[in-house]
């Protein structure tokens, strides 16, 4: 019988050749298990592991996954009544927890250096009739990059990612610790912090940082620097710029790899923005970006001595105008909004400046190196949605020839539209955004709003420690 990939024309000659090379390599290098990973709506990797003997079938016909994986919040709860008509969201494809298919992308094949005999591939999601799953975020990002390419540009991005690295004291694996979600692990700090970039603090963390650097580099990720950040047990990894989908793929692999490797060595890595640890500092994910034109040149480079070309300024104007709505994608957790504070090296309003760490958009470099550093994101963001949001907002800025206004030298004193202070406010801005409804499509926006509002509803239903402390004895 004709394979699923051939029946629906899902691989071109390049991908077919890459798939054949993957199968040959698996046999040649005695690889026993291949993890097929799918980035869900939160950017968390899910999937299945297949044996070497089963790989050829998986490459040709995909592997099935339960469609409820498309409908879960961050506690792994399915948030819609999938046994109702239309699966609770008016989509017959998910009704009754029906299957969708993962099709491996052979160009993403990598060996996992910390797991002997194990390889890994990212997958794209399809319905059994060959349609791409419209809610799959990797596919959505690819479509947005296609729109950008139709205008003659490629997106170049560089990753600058902060996270917390602690020693694992108790993984909390007692039966009573299970749940949705389970009990977080108990950890200890590796440094006291507040000694930004000091060599002594770097040396204290060197044992585990050496391990992480070795494994991340062995994966083929283009790591540039490993730094000790300002807060206790906080570090930053930066990567060389890449084009298109590759940096987003690198980000999901990097986060997953760091967490796996750290756990195997008795450590815990968290990309949560602001963990509930004493004296902690918030972590950000700064996304450096520029556009490459058809000639391979930096389209943001200015020819008149200005900070950016007119195209770069209009792109920046779009990012600023849509910042409140885009925050739902750049900062998709309730916790991430605790970072937007004045005088904190994080933005609290939508403005730009030249080499200023208090603004949302920091313009850096000159000539061929000119680019924008968007400082709004949190490291827990789904990278496909983060990057796609930049494309949608940036293209809207180009279309409208939007003026970003003057550079802000005093970012916490300059009048500018405030960034949302809660996830709820960001979702309201997204719901009202015509730009994102046109860009991502109304069905995706409604889908995303439903998932995230389910998280907010669970949060609002909980009695917090603050409420107990504030009111229990007083009233």
C-alpha positions as CSV (number, residue, x, y, z in Angstrom):
1,X,0.0,0.0,0.0
2,X,1.1,3.6,-0.6
3,X,2.6,5.2,2.6
4,X,0.9,8.1,4.4
5,X,3.7,10.4,3.4
6,X,3.5,9.5,-0.3
7,X,-0.3,9.4,-0.4
8,X,-0.5,13.0,0.8
9,X,2.7,14.4,-0.7
10,X,4.3,15.3,2.6
11,X,8.0,14.9,1.7
12,X,9.9,16.5,-1.1
13,X,13.1,15.0,-2.6
14,X,15.3,16.6,0.0
15,X,13.3,15.2,2.9
16,X,13.0,11.8,1.3
17,X,16.8,11.6,0.9
18,X,17.2,12.8,4.6
19,X,14.8,10.0,5.7
20,X,16.8,7.4,3.9
21,X,20.0,8.7,5.5
22,X,18.4,8.5,8.9
23,X,17.4,4.9,8.5
24,X,20.9,4.0,7.2
25,X,22.5,5.8,10.1
26,X,20.4,4.1,12.7
27,X,21.5,0.7,11.3
28,X,25.1,1.7,10.9
29,X,25.5,3.2,14.4
30,X,23.5,0.5,16.2
31,X,20.9,3.0,17.6
32,X,18.3,1.1,19.5
33,X,15.6,3.6,20.4
34,X,14.4,6.8,18.7
35,X,12.4,9.4,20.5
36,X,9.8,11.0,18.4
37,X,9.1,14.4,20.0
38,X,6.2,16.8,19.4
39,X,6.2,20.3,20.8
40,X,2.7,20.8,22.3
41,X,0.8,24.1,22.7
42,X,3.0,25.1,25.7
43,X,6.3,24.2,24.0
44,X,6.6,21.0,26.1
45,X,7.9,18.0,24.3
46,X,5.6,15.0,24.2
47,X,5.7,11.9,22.0
48,X,6.7,8.2,21.8
49,X,9.9,6.2,21.5
50,X,10.1,3.6,18.8
51,X,12.6,0.8,18.3
52,X,15.0,0.8,15.4
53,X,13.0,-2.0,13.8
54,X,9.8,0.1,13.9
55,X,11.4,3.4,12.6
56,X,10.9,2.8,8.9
57,X,7.2,2.3,9.5
58,X,7.0,5.4,11.7
59,X,8.8,7.5,9.1
60,X,6.5,6.3,6.3
61,X,3.1,6.3,8.1
62,X,3.6,8.3,11.2
63,X,2.8,7.2,14.8
64,X,-0.6,7.9,16.5
65,X,-1.1,10.1,19.5
66,X,-4.2,10.9,21.5
67,X,-5.7,14.2,20.4
68,X,-6.3,15.2,24.0
69,X,-2.6,16.2,24.0
70,X,-3.7,19.2,21.9
71,X,-6.2,20.2,24.6
72,X,-4.3,20.3,27.9
73,X,-3.3,23.1,30.2
74,X,0.0,23.3,32.1
75,X,-1.3,20.8,34.7
76,X,-1.7,18.2,32.0
77,X,-5.5,18.4,32.4
78,X,-7.8,18.2,29.3
79,X,-9.8,21.4,29.5
80,X,-12.7,20.6,27.1
81,X,-15.3,17.8,27.2
82,X,-13.9,15.7,24.5
83,X,-16.7,13.1,24.6
84,X,-19.2,15.7,23.7
85,X,-20.2,16.5,20.1
86,X,-17.3,18.2,18.3
87,X,-15.0,17.3,21.2
88,X,-16.2,20.3,23.1
89,X,-14.6,22.7,20.7
90,X,-16.6,22.2,17.6
91,X,-13.9,20.0,16.0
92,X,-14.9,16.5,15.1
93,X,-11.3,15.4,14.7
94,X,-10.8,15.4,18.5
95,X,-14.2,13.9,19.4
96,X,-13.9,10.9,21.7
97,X,-10.1,11.4,22.1
98,X,-9.5,10.3,18.6
99,X,-5.9,10.0,17.2
100,X,-3.7,12.3,15.2
101,X,-0.4,11.4,13.6
102,X,3.1,12.4,14.3
103,X,5.3,12.5,11.2
104,X,9.1,12.7,12.0
105,X,11.1,15.5,10.4
106,X,14.3,13.7,9.3
107,X,16.2,16.9,9.1
108,X,16.0,17.3,12.9
109,X,17.7,13.9,13.7
110,X,20.2,14.0,16.5
111,X,21.9,11.5,18.8
112,X,21.3,12.2,22.6
113,X,24.8,12.1,24.1
114,X,23.5,11.5,27.6
115,X,21.3,8.5,26.6
116,X,23.5,5.9,24.9
117,X,21.9,4.2,21.9
118,X,19.1,6.8,21.7
119,X,18.3,9.2,18.9
120,X,15.7,12.0,18.7
121,X,13.6,13.7,16.0
122,X,11.0,16.5,16.1
123,X,7.7,15.6,14.5
124,X,4.9,17.5,12.7
125,X,1.3,16.8,13.5
126,X,-1.3,15.6,10.9
127,X,-4.9,14.4,11.0
128,X,-5.4,10.9,9.5
129,X,-6.7,12.4,6.3
130,X,-3.4,14.2,5.6
131,X,-4.4,17.7,6.8
132,X,-1.9,19.5,9.0
133,X,-3.2,19.9,12.5
134,X,-4.2,23.5,12.6
135,X,-3.4,23.9,16.3
136,X,0.2,22.5,16.1
137,X,2.5,25.4,16.9
138,X,5.5,24.3,14.9
139,X,3.4,24.2,11.8
140,X,1.9,27.6,12.6
141,X,5.3,29.1,13.0
142,X,6.4,27.6,9.6
143,X,3.3,29.2,8.0
144,X,4.1,32.6,9.4
145,X,7.7,32.3,8.2
146,X,6.3,31.5,4.8
147,X,4.3,34.7,4.8
148,X,7.5,36.6,5.6
149,X,9.4,34.8,2.8
150,X,6.6,35.8,0.4
151,X,7.6,39.4,1.2
152,X,11.2,38.6,0.4
153,X,12.7,38.2,3.9
154,X,13.9,35.6,6.3
155,X,13.8,35.9,10.1
156,X,17.2,35.7,11.9
157,X,17.0,35.2,15.6
158,X,19.5,34.6,18.4
159,X,18.6,33.1,21.8
160,X,19.7,34.6,25.2
161,X,18.1,32.4,27.9
162,X,18.1,32.7,31.6
163,X,17.1,29.9,34.0
164,X,17.6,28.6,37.5
165,X,19.9,25.7,38.3
166,X,19.7,24.1,41.8
167,X,20.7,21.0,43.6
168,X,18.0,18.3,43.9
169,X,17.4,17.4,47.6
170,X,14.1,15.6,47.4
171,X,12.4,14.7,44.0
172,X,9.1,14.2,45.9
173,X,8.3,10.8,44.5
174,X,6.2,9.5,47.4
175,X,2.7,8.3,46.3
176,X,1.1,11.3,48.0
177,X,3.2,13.7,45.9
178,X,1.5,12.6,42.6
179,X,-1.2,14.9,41.2
180,X,-2.0,17.3,38.4
181,X,0.4,18.9,38.9
182,X,2.5,16.9,41.4
183,X,4.5,18.3,44.3
184,X,7.5,20.4,43.1
185,X,10.9,19.0,44.1
186,X,12.8,20.3,47.1
187,X,16.0,22.0,46.0
188,X,19.1,23.9,47.4
189,X,20.9,26.8,45.9
190,X,24.2,26.5,44.1
191,X,25.2,30.1,44.8
192,X,23.9,32.9,47.0
193,X,23.7,35.2,44.0
194,X,24.0,39.0,43.7
195,X,27.5,38.7,42.4
196,X,26.8,39.2,38.7
197,X,29.4,37.6,36.4
198,X,31.9,37.0,39.2
199,X,34.4,34.3,38.5
200,X,34.1,32.8,42.0
201,X,30.4,32.2,41.5
202,X,31.1,30.7,38.1
203,X,33.6,28.3,39.6
204,X,31.1,27.2,42.2
205,X,28.7,26.1,39.5
206,X,31.4,24.9,37.1
207,X,30.9,21.1,37.8
208,X,27.3,21.0,36.5
209,X,27.9,23.8,33.9
210,X,30.7,21.8,32.4
211,X,28.4,18.8,32.0
212,X,25.6,20.9,30.5
213,X,28.0,22.7,28.1
214,X,29.4,19.4,26.9
215,X,26.1,17.8,26.3
216,X,24.5,20.8,24.6
217,X,27.5,21.2,22.3
218,X,27.4,17.5,21.5
219,X,23.8,17.9,20.4
220,X,25.0,20.3,17.7
221,X,23.5,23.4,19.3
222,X,25.7,26.5,18.6
223,X,26.4,27.6,22.2
224,X,28.2,30.9,22.5
225,X,28.5,31.6,26.2
226,X,27.7,30.3,29.7
227,X,27.3,33.0,32.3
228,X,26.4,33.4,36.0
229,X,23.4,35.7,36.2
230,X,22.6,38.2,39.0
231,X,20.2,36.1,41.1
232,X,21.0,33.1,43.3
233,X,21.5,29.9,41.3
234,X,20.6,31.8,38.1
235,X,22.5,31.3,34.8
236,X,22.3,32.4,31.2
237,X,23.2,30.5,28.0
238,X,23.4,32.3,24.7
239,X,23.5,30.9,21.2
240,X,24.6,32.0,17.7
241,X,21.9,33.5,15.5
242,X,20.1,31.2,13.1
243,X,17.4,31.6,10.4
244,X,13.9,30.4,10.1
245,X,12.5,27.6,12.2
246,X,15.9,26.3,13.4
247,X,16.3,28.6,16.5
248,X,12.8,27.6,17.7
249,X,13.7,23.9,17.3
250,X,16.9,24.5,19.1
251,X,15.1,26.2,22.0
252,X,12.7,23.3,22.7
253,X,15.6,20.8,22.5
254,X,17.8,23.0,24.7
255,X,15.2,23.3,27.5
256,X,14.4,19.6,27.4
257,X,18.1,18.6,27.3
258,X,19.1,20.8,30.2
259,X,16.3,19.4,32.4
260,X,17.1,15.8,31.5
261,X,20.9,16.1,32.0
262,X,20.6,18.1,35.2
263,X,18.2,15.5,36.7
264,X,20.5,12.6,35.8
265,X,23.3,14.4,37.8
266,X,21.3,15.3,40.9
267,X,20.4,18.8,39.9
268,X,17.1,20.6,38.9
269,X,16.8,23.1,36.1
270,X,13.7,25.4,35.9
271,X,12.8,27.8,33.1
272,X,9.9,29.2,35.3
273,X,10.2,32.9,35.2
274,X,10.2,33.6,39.0
275,X,10.4,30.5,41.2
276,X,9.1,30.8,44.7
277,X,12.6,30.8,46.3
278,X,13.8,33.3,48.8
279,X,15.6,36.4,47.3
280,X,15.1,35.0,43.8
281,X,15.5,37.1,40.6
282,X,13.2,36.7,37.6
283,X,14.5,35.1,34.4
284,X,13.9,36.4,30.9
285,X,14.3,35.1,27.4
286,X,15.7,37.9,25.2
287,X,15.0,37.3,21.5
288,X,17.5,39.0,19.2
289,X,16.1,39.5,15.7
290,X,16.7,40.9,12.3
291,X,15.5,40.2,8.7
292,X,17.7,38.9,5.9
293,X,16.7,40.0,2.4
294,X,16.8,38.0,-0.8
295,X,20.4,39.1,-1.4
296,X,21.4,37.7,2.0
297,X,22.0,41.1,3.5
298,X,20.7,42.4,6.8
299,X,17.6,44.4,6.0
300,X,17.8,46.3,9.3
301,X,21.1,47.8,8.4
302,X,20.9,51.6,8.0
303,X,22.6,53.4,5.2
304,X,22.2,56.9,6.6
305,X,23.8,56.5,10.1
306,X,20.5,55.9,11.9
307,X,20.1,53.0,14.4
308,X,18.0,50.9,11.9
309,X,16.9,51.1,8.3
310,X,13.3,52.5,7.6
311,X,12.2,48.8,7.3
312,X,13.7,48.0,10.6
313,X,12.0,51.0,12.2
314,X,8.6,50.0,10.8
315,X,9.1,46.4,12.0
316,X,9.9,47.7,15.4
317,X,6.8,49.9,15.3
318,X,4.7,46.8,14.7
319,X,6.3,45.0,17.6
320,X,5.5,47.9,19.9
321,X,1.9,48.4,18.7
322,X,1.0,44.7,19.1
323,X,3.1,44.2,22.3
324,X,0.0,43.8,24.7
325,X,-1.6,41.1,22.5
326,X,1.7,39.4,21.7
327,X,2.4,39.2,25.4
328,X,0.0,36.2,25.5
329,X,2.7,34.4,23.5
330,X,5.9,36.0,24.7
331,X,4.8,35.6,28.4
332,X,2.2,32.8,28.5
333,X,2.3,31.9,32.2
334,X,0.6,33.6,35.2
335,X,4.0,33.7,36.8
336,X,5.8,35.5,34.0
337,X,4.0,38.8,34.7
338,X,5.8,39.1,38.0
339,X,8.9,40.1,36.0
340,X,7.5,43.4,34.5
341,X,8.7,45.8,37.2
342,X,10.2,49.3,36.9
343,X,13.9,49.7,37.5
344,X,14.4,45.9,37.3
345,X,16.2,45.3,34.0
346,X,12.9,44.2,32.6
347,X,10.4,46.3,30.6
348,X,7.1,47.6,32.0
349,X,5.9,49.6,28.9
350,X,6.1,49.3,25.1
351,X,9.0,51.5,24.0
352,X,12.4,51.2,22.4
353,X,15.9,52.6,23.0
354,X,19.5,52.4,21.8
355,X,21.5,50.0,24.0
356,X,19.2,50.5,27.0
357,X,18.4,47.5,29.2
358,X,15.2,49.1,30.6
359,X,13.3,49.2,27.3
360,X,11.2,46.5,25.7
361,X,13.1,46.7,22.4
362,X,16.8,47.4,22.7
363,X,18.5,48.3,19.4
364,X,22.0,47.0,19.1
365,X,24.9,46.9,16.6
366,X,25.6,49.0,13.5
367,X,25.7,48.2,9.8
368,X,25.5,44.4,9.1
369,X,25.2,43.7,12.9
370,X,22.2,46.0,13.5
371,X,19.3,44.1,15.2
372,X,16.6,44.3,17.8
373,X,16.7,42.6,21.2
374,X,13.2,42.0,22.4
375,X,13.4,41.8,26.2
376,X,9.8,41.0,26.9
377,X,9.8,37.2,26.8
378,X,10.0,34.6,29.6
379,X,12.0,31.4,29.2
380,X,8.9,29.3,29.6
381,X,7.4,30.6,26.3
382,X,6.6,28.3,23.5
383,X,9.3,29.3,21.0
384,X,7.2,28.7,17.9
385,X,4.5,31.1,19.2
386,X,7.0,33.6,20.5
387,X,8.8,33.8,17.1
388,X,5.5,33.6,15.1
389,X,4.2,36.5,17.1
390,X,7.2,38.6,16.1
391,X,6.5,37.9,12.4
392,X,2.8,38.7,12.6
393,X,3.4,42.0,14.5
394,X,6.4,42.9,12.5
395,X,4.7,42.4,9.1
396,X,1.7,44.5,10.3
397,X,4.2,47.2,11.2
398,X,5.7,47.0,7.6
399,X,2.3,47.1,6.0
400,X,1.2,50.2,8.0
401,X,4.7,51.8,7.8
402,X,4.3,52.2,11.6
403,X,6.5,54.8,13.3
404,X,8.0,53.5,16.6
405,X,8.5,57.0,18.0
406,X,11.7,58.4,19.5
407,X,14.2,56.4,21.4
408,X,13.6,56.4,25.2
409,X,16.6,57.4,27.3
410,X,14.6,57.1,30.6
411,X,12.4,54.1,30.0
412,X,10.7,54.0,33.4
413,X,9.8,57.6,33.2
414,X,8.8,58.0,29.5
415,X,5.1,57.9,28.7
416,X,4.2,54.8,26.7
417,X,1.5,52.2,26.6
418,X,2.0,49.8,29.6
419,X,2.6,46.2,29.1
420,X,-0.1,43.9,30.6
421,X,0.4,43.2,34.3
422,X,-1.5,39.9,34.2
423,X,-2.0,37.0,31.9
424,X,-5.7,37.8,31.9
425,X,-5.0,41.3,30.6
426,X,-2.8,39.9,27.9
427,X,-5.5,37.5,26.8
428,X,-8.0,40.3,26.6
429,X,-5.6,42.3,24.4
430,X,-5.1,39.2,22.2
431,X,-8.8,38.6,21.9
432,X,-9.3,42.2,20.7
433,X,-6.4,42.1,18.2
434,X,-7.4,42.2,14.6
435,X,-3.8,41.7,13.6
436,X,-3.4,38.4,15.4
437,X,-6.9,37.1,14.3
438,X,-5.9,37.7,10.7
439,X,-2.3,36.4,11.2
440,X,-2.9,33.2,13.3
441,X,-6.5,32.7,12.3
442,X,-9.6,33.2,14.5
443,X,-9.9,29.4,15.3
444,X,-6.4,29.3,16.7
445,X,-6.9,32.4,18.8
446,X,-10.2,31.1,20.3
447,X,-8.5,27.7,20.9
448,X,-5.5,29.4,22.7
449,X,-7.7,31.7,24.7
450,X,-9.7,28.7,26.0
451,X,-6.7,26.8,27.1
452,X,-5.1,29.7,28.9
453,X,-8.3,30.8,30.5
454,X,-8.7,27.3,31.9
455,X,-5.4,27.8,33.7
456,X,-6.5,31.2,35.1
457,X,-9.8,29.7,36.3
458,X,-7.9,27.0,38.2
459,X,-5.6,29.6,39.7
460,X,-8.5,31.8,40.8
461,X,-10.2,28.8,42.4
462,X,-7.3,28.2,44.8
463,X,-6.9,29.7,48.2
464,X,-3.4,31.1,48.2
465,X,-1.0,31.2,51.1
466,X,-1.2,35.0,51.0
467,X,-5.0,34.9,51.5
468,X,-4.7,32.5,54.4
469,X,-2.1,34.6,56.1
470,X,-3.9,37.9,55.5
471,X,-7.5,37.0,56.5
472,X,-7.7,33.8,58.5
473,X,-6.9,35.2,61.9
474,X,-7.9,38.9,61.2
475,X,-11.6,38.2,60.4
